[in-house]
């Protein structure tokens, strides 16, 4: 223990010396500088874009030094710290797995002051280079311009995958990728030009995913790991408005089932365990080996009269991909009879060891529930716990894993309670999510002017090429009917 303490002190003395290489006379302030965004004490990927920030302290000038090992560089500024991309990338990549120290100095009346240093851990594992998301006004039933976008996480470049200005401003939603692959994806067009656009290895097809007896066309999708099948929920979704409640809106289903789409045979099929008038089934998710389908289910109630009594369980059912058949038995993993709460949006880690889900007081749609938090299930021990290092006092909802399983991205309203922003958390091999950081932008005040919310963040291993041109041509075609 003494040796560990001694080594820790030596490490900090070395960093302290490095931090004060160019400013030798200063007064020490024993508190962190106030910065926006509040980046501090967290894991960051070595291939992430610079975490630019603004210093919210008084000062005539500021100096910020970035130190890792024996290497460092310095940025002089008046307020906003725009980190040189080349120096940042070189420092982090060289020192992956090590610590990053950020030293902030402020000059006031010709006197330099040093704030308490900010500490980061540079993770050894990279983050997927791209994410996809929808940008939309945080309204209830109306929208204007919306689009599906992709962002390069290694820099600040954002480009559209598809824009509704190309298709008469219709709604588009529920994008999904097969194993984070940008060449195998889908998303829905609603209203005018309705249909589901499938990108399958360079070819785009528009399919009508509604069979005659289905409640609706496909809604929430999840690709089977082998890539042939897609599980869809099919929902009759409605919303109501609270006159006096912390949760402004209640979104609920009056019917919902789960169906399977076969991309090779262009047909739908299902199972009695997934399709019933006596219960609601929704939010499918596959185990990484494809042998189990996880989903959420609740007894059918009179809606919206009994909306506060609607609580979903997390269950799973075995699946045989060779025959395309499901088992008869459904296993319950998380039950409202024990938790007293409702479950939605299960997402499993690539190694299959952990499943993260939303849990809130009642209902099916967590984004409007301020009490909603992220919980984690150990699939081996079946132990369930709240992700306290990630959750906030506001809604923390839609989440997804990077392809290597070491990074989690999710949407949260923790900044102002109204707009969903994206946060990234390191997820270690022991199943612990670490303190998240806000998706970095080129300018520190970017989010102050952004009047749209992020929706459905998904990691991608690369860029969707030739978008949106490749989707626009197919969008205007009549949707192909499925085989009967």
Secondary structure, 3 states (H helix, E strand, C coil): CHHHHHHHHHHHHHHHHHHCCCCCCCEEEEEECCEECCCCCEEEECCCCCCCEEECCCCCEEEEEEEECCEEEEEEECCEECCCHHHHHHHHHHCCCCEEEEEEEEEECCEEEEEECEEEEEECCCCCCEEEEEEECCCCCCCCCCEEEEEECCCCCEEEEEEHHHCCCCCEEEEEEECCEEEEEEEEECCCCCEEEEEECCEEEEEECCCCCCCCCCCCEEECCCCCEEEEEEEEEEEEECCCCCCCEEEEEEEEEEEEEECCCCEEECCCCCCCCCEEEEEEEECCCCCEEEEEEEECCCCCCCHHHCCCEEEEEEEECCCCEEEEEEEEEECHHHHCCEEEEEEECCCCCEEEEEEECCCCCHHHCCCCEEEEEECCCCCEEECCCCCCCCCEEEEEECCCCCEEEEEECCCCCCCCEEEEEEECCCCCECCCEECCCCCCCHHHHCCCEEEEEEEECCCCCCCCHHHHHHHCCCCEECCC
